[in-house]
């Protein structure tokens, strides 16, 4: 008798997983490597504004959303053969257009009008279709993957894609940027795209030949925690509440990510490594939450988020509460925001993963909703907040929403019980958190101030693509001669004018007559009967008070709102004695590059800061070459390098040495009576008589016994020269 046994069920071939994983990894790597590459390329074209990154993120998130919409629509087609045919055509077109990914010089804007539209147009013309094609890969390939024997691991493919994105971000500043020029990186990216297209072809061919229907597959949950679908697993059509959570949770994470990046960029510098850090943390949370439920513990991250909300919002007040004298710097600013961003994104993305669909036929819909949410964060900041808010109110809004979500998760019931005590505790905690956040982050708190000796009132505040500018008036009860108006860029003073007739046109803040810049202008005036002066950065127009009838002054300013406030609330410009004065609207570097070769200046003053942010593109080798080309042989380049966070001295010193120009610096101490703020100026010149007349002046820092602790500014030998292809603030953090 012959006994027959049923054939053994064959285990899935592990190698069949590899092509899908490799293709998704490559597409994600290319997606996120091109973002800092293109953003840095066009940053100098828009005055180095941090809003370039915000607008670029809007472009990339919107295109990602459109790619997911395309994948969702393609997945809805009944024939996989048709899906594959359409996608192969798209791949071929995108591969042809990927040959020129970096924007060419002809795309550089000629005017500062409509910068958001211009950024979007440049990015669309450069990388639009290739990026769109890469954006479709994740959901579409995962859709094809659900017909394989490994379908239960489909969400780990999404985690893998975020690993690729994260490694791409790290590779840009730490592997590629230090060694390669941007054009070389562009060519490398193009080659990578062609490799990606070749990897996609066999997957499309497999889908072409496979017309099996997509089944319902329960994703693998090794720890037994099911996804939430109204608190119960279901293969039915997801509810609208569930769909809304698919949009709302990533939208909140995106809003916090973009707002945090904005905060750090305006306080420190619009530098790619800062962008990479925040975006990298954002991606890491996707990797952890979508890899396995073990990484996300709801109540732990909810509690951690609440703690970090309070710690970050009250960072400057905490030492004084504890009786400690501590001046927090750039590291505290950055790391507190990084920690909060990580906790918030873990909370949002962890809750999102708990609500993922069980039915894999809903996979592309899930990713589409996620991408819409991510795009909503960028849309809100770029098109709503920038246009309609006069300050960074979206940061406070985001923190309030995060606090409400954290309280909901912390006091949420996992079972069927509905205890009134826990409901009340959650509501009370939420109210207390919102009140504390408002008290510590209130953007209106500094506007109208009433004190015993003075009143302070904000007369106007405006926000646009280039930042926030405002003017405040102070009136003193007992000393009316001290009444003044102050020009703010962000929350940093960038100009001040007394209101009394006697002091009205006395230079103040960073530009007093005995400051480095003041001495330079006065020296040049003594040497020549007429001067040609370029002032990069307008502020309140304080330096116009140095002008004589025979002088010609050109004021370079990129922000139209700053020009309007300087002309409307201050009279430095209207009373300027210069026989010729021009306000040149636009980025100073681009405008000076367009000047005739015979246009030469006696003095070029560089003081173009947005808030505390450093204009990196104005401090590179290429920028200083432009300044030298328009400087007379005995002329002076005077730079305001005052900065609470960064030591800019070695950066400008290296530029002077490369140009072969001598230099000196001067530190000036605070003088509240004259409204002189602490400042540090760096002057480059070949005028040996000037250098002999004005030696360098350091800041001497002493201890309580009068012993010298350190002398500033201090050099940092060995730093790499800043160029358009390379710049890093990491080594110069104070």
C-alpha positions in Angstrom: 0.0 0.0 0.0 1.4 3.4 -1.0 0.7 6.2 1.4 0.5 9.7 -0.1 1.1 12.8 1.9 -0.1 16.2 1.1 2.6 18.4 -0.3 4.3 20.6 2.3 3.6 24.3 2.2 6.7 26.0 0.9 8.1 28.7 3.0 8.4 32.1 1.4 11.7 32.8 -0.4 13.5 35.4 1.7 15.3 36.7 -1.4 12.0 37.8 -2.9 11.8 40.5 -0.3 15.2 42.0 -1.4 14.2 43.7 -4.7 11.3 45.5 -3.0 13.5 46.6 0.0 16.4 47.8 -2.2 14.1 49.8 -4.5 12.2 51.5 -1.7 15.5 52.2 0.2 17.1 53.8 -2.9 14.1 55.9 -3.7 13.9 57.2 -0.1 17.6 57.9 -0.1 17.4 60.0 -3.2 14.2 61.8 -2.0 15.9 63.2 1.0 19.4 63.8 -0.3 18.1 66.2 -3.0 16.3 68.4 -0.4 19.2 70.0 1.3 21.2 70.0 -1.9 18.7 72.1 -3.8 17.8 74.2 -0.8 21.4 75.2 -0.2 21.9 75.9 -3.9 19.1 78.5 -4.0 19.6 79.9 -0.5 21.9 82.8 -1.6 19.3 83.7 -4.3 16.9 84.7 -1.6 19.1 86.5 0.8 19.8 83.5 2.9 16.3 83.6 4.5 15.3 80.7 6.7 12.0 80.8 4.8 13.8 79.2 1.8 13.9 75.9 3.7 10.3 76.3 4.9 9.1 77.0 1.3 11.2 74.1 0.0 9.7 71.8 2.5 6.3 72.9 1.4 7.3 72.0 -2.2 8.6 68.6 -1.3 5.7 67.7 1.0 3.2 68.8 -1.6 4.9 66.8 -4.3 5.1 63.8 -2.0 1.3 64.2 -1.4 0.7 64.3 -5.2 2.9 61.2 -5.6 0.9 59.3 -3.0 -2.3 60.5 -4.7 -1.0 59.1 -8.0 0.0 55.8 -6.4 -3.5 55.6 -4.8 -5.2 56.2 -8.1 -3.0 53.7 -9.9 -3.5 51.1 -7.2 -7.3 51.4 -7.8 -7.0 50.3 -11.4 -8.1 46.6 -11.7 -5.3 45.6 -13.9 -1.8 45.4 -12.6 -0.5 45.3 -16.2 -2.0 48.7 -16.8 -0.5 50.0 -13.5 3.0 48.8 -14.6 2.6 50.2 -18.1 1.7 53.7 -16.9 4.5 53.7 -14.3 7.2 52.6 -16.7 6.3 55.6 -19.0 6.7 57.9 -16.0 10.0 56.4 -15.1 11.5 56.9 -18.5 10.4 60.6 -18.7 11.7 61.3 -15.2 15.0 59.6 -16.0 15.4 61.9 -19.0 14.7 65.1 -16.9 16.9 64.0 -14.0 20.0 64.8 -16.1 19.9 68.5 -14.9 18.8 68.4 -11.3 20.6 71.6 -10.0 18.9 74.9 -11.1 20.9 76.8 -13.6 21.9 80.4 -13.4 19.1 81.5 -15.8 16.5 80.5 -13.1 18.0 83.0 -10.6 15.3 85.6 -9.8 15.8 89.2 -11.0 13.6 90.8 -8.3 12.6 90.1 -4.7 8.9 90.1 -5.6 6.9 86.9 -4.8 9.8 84.9 -3.3 7.5 81.9 -2.3 6.3 81.6 -5.9 9.8 81.9 -7.3 11.2 79.2 -4.9 8.4 76.8 -5.9 8.9 77.6 -9.6 12.7 77.0 -9.5 12.3 73.7 -7.6 9.5 72.5 -10.0 11.6 73.3 -13.1 14.7 71.6 -11.6 13.5 68.4 -10.0 9.7 68.4 -10.3 9.0 65.2 -12.3 12.0 63.1 -10.9 11.0 63.9 -7.4 7.3 63.1 -8.1 8.4 59.7 -9.5 10.5 59.0 -6.4 7.5 60.0 -4.2 5.2 57.4 -5.9 7.6 54.5 -5.2 6.9 53.9 -1.5 3.1 53.3 -1.6 3.0 51.8 -5.1 5.8 49.3 -4.5 4.3 48.4 -1.1 0.9 47.9 -2.9 2.6 45.4 -5.3 4.4 43.9 -2.3 1.1 42.9 -0.7 0.6 40.2 -3.3 3.8 38.4 -2.2 4.3 35.9 0.6 5.8 38.6 2.8 2.8 40.9 2.8 2.5 40.8 6.6 5.7 42.8 6.8 4.5 45.6 4.6 4.8 48.4 7.3 8.4 47.5 7.9 9.1 48.5 4.3 7.8 52.0 5.3 10.2 51.9 8.2 13.0 50.9 5.9 12.2 53.8 3.5 12.7 56.2 6.5 16.0 54.5 7.2 17.1 55.4 3.7 15.8 59.0 4.1 17.7 59.3 7.4 21.0 58.0 6.0 20.6 60.4 3.0 20.3 63.3 5.4 23.4 62.3 7.3 25.4 61.7 4.2 24.8 65.2 2.8 26.6 67.3 5.5 29.0 64.6 6.9 30.0 62.6 3.8 29.3 64.4 0.6 29.4 68.1 1.4 32.9 68.2 3.0 34.5 66.5 -0.1 32.4 67.3 -3.1 31.3 70.4 -4.9 27.6 70.9 -5.4 27.8 70.3 -9.1 29.5 66.9 -8.4 26.8 66.0 -5.9 24.2 66.9 -8.5 25.8 64.5 -11.1 26.0 61.8 -8.4 22.3 62.2 -7.7 21.4 61.9 -11.3 23.4 58.7 -11.6 21.6 57.4 -8.5 18.2 58.2 -10.1 19.1 56.1 -13.1 20.1 53.2 -10.8 16.7 53.6 -9.1 14.9 53.5 -12.4 16.7 50.2 -13.3 15.7 48.7 -10.0 12.0 49.6 -10.6 11.8 47.9 -13.9 11.8 44.3 -12.7 9.2 45.1 -10.1 7.0 46.7 -12.7 7.5 43.6 -14.9 6.5 41.4 -12.0 3.4 43.4 -11.4 2.7 43.3 -15.2 2.7 39.5 -15.1 0.7 39.2 -11.8 -3.0 39.8 -11.9 -3.9 38.3 -8.6 -6.2 40.3 -6.4 -5.0 42.0 -3.2 -6.2 40.2 -0.2 -6.8 41.2 3.4 -3.6 40.7 5.4 -3.1 41.3 9.1 0.2 43.0 9.6 2.6 41.3 11.9 2.2 42.4 15.6 4.6 40.3 17.6 3.7 41.8 20.8 0.0 41.3 20.4 -0.9 45.0 20.3 -3.5 45.4 17.5 -3.9 48.6 15.5 -6.7 50.8 16.7 -9.8 51.2 14.5 -12.2 52.8 16.8 -10.5 50.7 19.6 -11.3 47.5 17.7 -9.8 45.8 14.6 -12.0 45.7 11.6 -11.6 45.0 7.9 -14.5 47.2 7.0 -14.2 50.6 5.4 -12.4 53.0 7.8 -14.6 55.6 9.5 -14.3 59.3 8.8 -12.9 59.8 12.4 -10.2 57.4 11.6 -9.4 59.1 8.3 -9.2 62.4 10.1 -6.7 61.0 12.5 -4.6 59.8 9.6 -4.4 63.5 8.5 -4.4 65.3 11.8 -1.6 63.4 13.6 1.0 63.8 10.8 -0.2 67.4 10.3 0.6 68.2 13.9 4.0 66.5 13.7 4.8 68.4 10.5 3.7 71.7 12.0 6.0 71.2 15.1 8.9 70.1 12.9 8.7 73.1 10.6 8.0 75.6 13.4 10.9 74.2 15.4 13.2 74.5 12.4 12.1 78.1 11.9 12.7 78.9 15.5 16.3 77.6 15.5 17.1 79.0 12.1 16.0 82.5 13.0 17.9 82.4 16.4 21.1 80.8 15.1 21.5 80.5 11.3 19.7 79.1 8.2 22.3 76.4 8.0 21.8 73.0 6.3 23.1 71.0 9.3 20.3 72.5 11.4 17.7 71.5 8.8 19.2 68.0 8.6 19.1 67.7 12.4 15.4 68.5 12.7 14.3 66.6 9.6 16.5 63.6 10.7 14.7 63.5 14.1 11.4 63.7 12.3 12.3 60.7 10.2 13.8 58.7 13.1 10.4 58.7 14.8 8.8 57.2 11.7 11.5 54.5 11.7 10.9 53.6 15.3 7.1 53.7 15.4 6.6 51.9 12.1 9.3 49.2 12.7 7.6 47.6 15.8 5.2 48.7 18.5 7.8 48.0 21.2 9.4 51.4 20.5 6.4 53.5 21.3 5.0 53.6 24.8 2.0 56.0 24.8 1.9 57.1 28.4 5.7 57.4 28.7 6.0 59.7 25.7 2.9 61.6 26.6 4.4 62.4 30.0 7.8 63.1 28.5 6.2 65.5 26.1 4.5 67.5 28.8 7.7 67.8 30.8 9.7 69.0 27.7 7.0 71.5 26.8 7.4 73.2 30.1 11.2 72.9 30.2 11.6 74.3 26.7 9.1 77.1 27.0 10.6 78.3 30.3 14.2 77.6 29.4 15.4 81.2 30.1 13.4 81.4 33.4 14.4 78.1 34.9 17.9 79.2 36.2 16.4 82.3 37.9 13.7 80.2 39.6 16.5 78.1 41.0 18.6 81.1 42.0 21.3 80.3 39.4 23.0 82.8 37.1 23.2 81.2 33.8 23.2 82.6 30.3 21.9 79.9 28.0 23.4 79.7 24.5 23.0 78.1 21.2 23.5 74.5 22.4 20.7 74.9 25.0 18.5 76.4 22.4 19.1 73.7 19.9 19.0 70.6 22.1 15.9 71.7 24.0 14.1 72.1 20.7 15.5 68.8 19.4 14.4 66.9 22.5 10.9 68.4 22.3 10.6 67.7 18.6 11.6 64.0 19.0 9.1 63.5 21.8 6.2 65.2 19.9 6.9 63.3 16.7 7.1 60.0 18.6 3.7 60.8 20.2 2.1 61.8 16.9 3.6 59.0 14.7 3.1 56.4 17.5 -0.6 57.2 17.7 -0.8 57.2 13.9 0.7 53.7 13.7 -1.8 52.5 16.3 -4.6 53.6 13.9 -3.1 52.0 10.8 -5.5 50.0 8.6 -5.6 46.2 9.0 -6.9 45.7 5.5 -3.9 46.2 3.2 -6.3 47.3 0.4 -6.4 50.5 2.3 -2.7 50.9 2.3 -2.3 53.6 -0.4 -5.3 55.5 1.1 -3.5 55.5 4.5 -0.3 56.8 3.0 -2.2 59.4 1.0 -3.9 60.7 4.1 -0.5 60.8 5.9 1.1 62.8 3.1 -1.9 65.3 3.1 -1.3 65.8 6.8 2.4 66.4 6.3 1.7 68.9 3.5 -0.8 70.7 5.7 1.9 71.6 8.2 4.0 73.2 5.5 1.0 74.9 3.8 -0.1 76.4 7.1 3.3 77.9 7.9 4.2 79.1 4.4 0.8 80.3 3.1 -1.1 81.2 6.2 1.2 82.0 9.1 3.7 83.9 7.0 1.0 85.9 5.2 -1.4 86.6 8.0 0.5 86.4 11.3 2.7 89.3 12.5 4.8 87.0 14.7 5.6 83.2 15.0 2.2 82.4 16.6 2.2 79.0 14.9 4.8 77.9 17.5 2.5 78.6 20.4 -0.5 77.1 18.5 1.5 73.9 17.9 2.6 73.6 21.5 -1.0 74.0 22.7 -2.2 71.3 20.4 0.6 69.0 21.4 -0.3 69.6 25.1 -3.9 68.7 24.5 -2.9 65.5 22.6 -0.4 64.5 25.3 -3.1 64.9 28.0 -5.6 62.9 26.0 -3.1 60.0 25.6 -1.9 60.2 29.2 -5.4 59.9 30.7 -6.9 57.7 27.9 -8.7 54.5 28.9 -7.4 51.3 27.2 -10.4 49.3 28.5 -14.1 49.9 28.8 -14.1 51.8 32.1 -15.0 55.4 32.1 -13.8 56.9 35.4 -15.0 60.4 36.0 -11.9 61.1 38.1 -9.5 60.4 35.3 -11.6 62.5 32.9 -11.5 65.4 35.3 -7.7 65.0 35.9 -7.1 65.0 32.2 -9.2 68.1 31.6 -7.5 69.9 34.5 -4.0 69.0 33.3 -4.8 70.3 29.9 -6.1 73.6 31.2 -3.1 74.1 33.4 -0.7 73.2 30.6 -2.3 75.6 28.1 -2.2 78.4 30.8 1.5 77.8 31.5 2.4 77.7 27.8 0.6 80.9 27.2 2.3 82.6 30.1 5.8 81.5 29.1 5.4 81.7 25.3 3.0 84.6 24.9 4.2 86.5 21.8 2.2 89.5 22.8 3.7 89.9 26.3 6.6 92.2 25.3 4.5 94.6 23.2 2.8 96.9 25.6 4.7 97.3 28.9 3.8 99.6 31.8 6.5 100.1 34.4 7.0 102.7 37.2 9.7 104.6 35.3 8.5 104.1 31.6 6.0 102.8 29.2 6.8 100.6 26.1 4.4 100.3 23.1 4.8 98.4 19.9 3.9 100.8 17.1 4.0 98.3 14.2 5.0 94.7 13.6 5.1 93.0 10.2 6.0 89.5 9.2 6.8 88.2 5.7 9.0 85.8 3.8 12.2 87.4 5.2 11.2 87.4 8.8 9.6 89.7 11.4 10.4 93.4 11.9 8.8 95.8 14.3 9.2 99.1 16.0 8.7 99.9 19.7 8.5 103.3 21.4 9.8 103.8 24.9 8.8 106.9 27.0 10.5 107.6 30.4 8.6 109.3 33.1 11.4 111.1 34.9 13.9 111.3 32.0 12.0 112.3 28.8 15.3 113.0 27.0 15.8 109.3 26.9 12.6 108.6 25.0 13.4 106.6 21.9 12.2 104.2 19.2 13.7 100.8 18.7 13.9 98.8 15.4 13.6 95.0 16.0 14.4 92.2 13.6 12.8 89.3 15.3 13.4 90.0 19.0 16.9 91.4 18.4 17.5 95.2 18.4 18.9 96.4 15.1 18.5 100.1 15.4 17.5 102.8 17.9 16.8 106.5 17.7 16.3 109.1 20.4 13.2 111.3 20.0 14.7 114.5 21.5 16.0 117.1 19.1 19.3 117.2 20.8 20.1 113.5 20.5 17.9 112.5 17.6 20.7 112.1 15.1 23.4 110.7 17.4 24.4 107.2 16.2 23.5 104.6 18.8 23.3 100.8 19.4 26.1 99.1 17.4 27.1 102.2 15.4 28.3 104.8 17.9 31.1 107.1 16.8 33.6 105.3 18.9 32.6 101.8 17.6 34.6 100.0 15.0 32.3 101.0 12.2 31.9 104.6 13.5 35.7 105.0 13.6 36.1 103.6 10.1 33.6 106.1 8.6 35.0 109.0 10.5 38.5 108.1 9.4 37.5 107.9 5.8 35.7 111.2 6.0 38.9 112.9 7.3 40.9 111.4 4.4 38.5 112.3 1.6 36.2 115.2 0.8 33.6 112.8 -0.6 32.8 109.2 0.0 31.0 106.4 -1.8 29.5 104.1 0.9 27.6 100.8 0.6 25.5 99.8 3.7 24.4 96.2 3.5 21.4 95.9 5.9 19.2 99.0 6.5 17.8 98.5 10.1 16.6 101.9 11.3 19.0 103.7 8.9 21.3 104.8 11.8 24.4 105.0 9.7 22.8 107.6 7.4 23.7 110.1 10.2 27.3 110.0 9.2 26.7 111.2 5.6 27.8 114.6 4.3 26.5 116.6 1.4 29.3 115.4 -0.9 28.9 111.7 -0.1 26.9 109.1 -1.9 25.2 106.4 0.2 23.7 103.1 -1.2 21.5 101.2 1.3 21.0 97.5 0.4 18.0 95.9 1.9 16.2 92.7 0.9 13.1 93.1 3.1 10.5 95.6 1.8 8.9 95.7 5.2 12.1 96.9 6.8 12.4 99.7 4.3 8.8 100.9 5.0 9.3 100.9 8.7 12.7 102.7 8.5 11.1 105.4 6.3 7.8 105.6 8.3 8.8 105.5 11.9 12.4 106.9 11.8 13.7 110.0 10.1 17.4 109.0 9.7 16.8 108.5 5.9 14.7 111.6 5.3 17.2 113.9 7.0 20.3 112.1 5.5 22.6 114.8 4.2 24.1 112.7 1.4 23.9 114.4 -1.9 23.1 111.0 -3.5 21.3 108.3 -1.7 19.7 105.1 -3.0 17.8 102.3 -1.5 18.6 99.1 -3.4 15.9 96.5 -2.8 17.0 92.9 -3.1 19.8 90.7 -1.9 22.9 92.8 -1.5 25.2 90.1 -2.9 23.2 89.7 -6.1 22.7 93.4 -6.6 26.4 94.2 -6.1 27.3 91.4 -8.5 25.2 93.2 -11.1 26.9 96.6 -10.6 29.2 97.9 -13.4 32.8 97.0 -12.9 33.8 100.7 -12.4 31.4 101.1 -9.5 33.7 101.3 -6.5 33.1 102.1 -2.9 35.3 103.7 -0.2 33.5 101.9 2.6 31.4 98.7 2.5 29.5 98.1 5.8 28.1 94.6 6.2 25.4 94.3 8.8 22.6 92.2 7.3 21.2 90.0 10.0 17.7 88.6 10.4 17.0 88.3 14.2 20.1 86.6 15.6 20.5 84.6 12.4 23.8 84.8 10.5 23.7 85.6 6.7 26.0 82.7 5.7 25.8 83.5 2.0 27.2 87.0 2.7 30.3 85.6 4.5 31.6 83.1 1.9 34.7 83.4 -0.2 32.6 84.2 -3.3 30.8 87.0 -1.5 34.0 88.6 -0.3 35.4 88.4 -3.8 32.4 90.5 -5.0 33.0 93.0 -2.2 36.7 93.3 -3.1 35.8 93.8 -6.8 33.8 96.9 -5.9 36.2 98.3 -3.2 38.7 101.0 -3.9 42.4 100.1 -3.3 42.5 102.1 0.0 38.9 101.2 0.9 37.5 99.5 4.0 35.1 96.6 4.5 33.6 96.9 8.0 31.6 93.9 9.4 29.4 93.7 12.4 30.2 90.2 13.9 28.4 90.8 17.1 26.6 87.5 17.9 25.6 85.9 21.2 25.7 82.3 19.9 28.5 82.1 17.3 32.2 83.2 17.2 32.4 84.7 13.7 35.8 86.2 14.2 37.8 83.2 12.7 35.4 83.1 9.7 36.0 86.7 8.6 39.7 86.5 9.5 40.1 83.6 7.2 38.4 85.6 4.4 40.7 88.6 4.9 43.8 86.3 4.7 42.6 84.7 1.5 42.0 88.1 0.0 45.4 89.3 1.2 43.9 92.3 3.1 45.0 93.4 6.5 42.5 93.6 9.3 41.7 94.8 12.8 38.8 94.4 15.2 37.3 96.4 18.0 35.1 95.4 20.9 32.9 98.1 22.5 31.3 97.6 25.9 27.7 98.3 26.9 26.8 101.9 27.7 23.1 102.2 28.6 23.2 106.0 29.1 24.1 106.5 25.4 22.0 103.5 24.2 25.2 101.8 23.0 25.0 98.0 22.9 27.9 95.7 23.3 29.4 95.1 19.9 32.3 93.6 18.0 33.3 94.9 14.6 35.9 93.5 12.1 37.5 95.9 9.6 39.5 94.8 6.5 41.7 97.4 4.7 45.0 98.0 3.0 45.2 101.5 4.6 48.3 101.2 6.7 47.8 104.6 8.3 44.3 103.5 9.6 45.6 100.3 10.9 48.4 102.1 12.8 45.9 104.7 14.2 43.4 102.2 15.4 44.9 99.0 16.9 42.6 96.1 17.7 40.6 96.2 21.0 39.7 92.9 22.7 37.0 92.2 25.3 38.7 91.4 28.6 36.7 88.9 30.8 37.7 88.9 34.4 36.7 87.0 37.5 35.5 88.5 40.8 39.1 89.1 42.0 39.9 91.0 38.8 42.0 88.2 37.3 41.9 87.8 33.5 39.9 84.8 32.5 39.9 85.2 28.7 40.3 87.7 26.0 37.8 87.9 23.1 37.5 87.5 20.2 39.5 84.3 20.0 40.8 82.7 16.9 40.2 79.0 16.0 43.0 78.0 13.7 42.4 75.2 11.2 38.8 76.0 10.4 37.8 75.3 6.8 37.1 78.4 4.7 33.5 79.2 4.2 32.5 79.0 0.5 29.2 78.7 -1.4 29.9 74.9 -1.5 30.8 74.6 2.2 29.8 76.3 5.4 29.3 74.9 8.9 28.5 76.7 12.2 29.3 73.6 14.3 33.0 74.6 15.1 32.2 78.2 16.0 29.4 77.6 18.5 30.2 79.5 21.7 
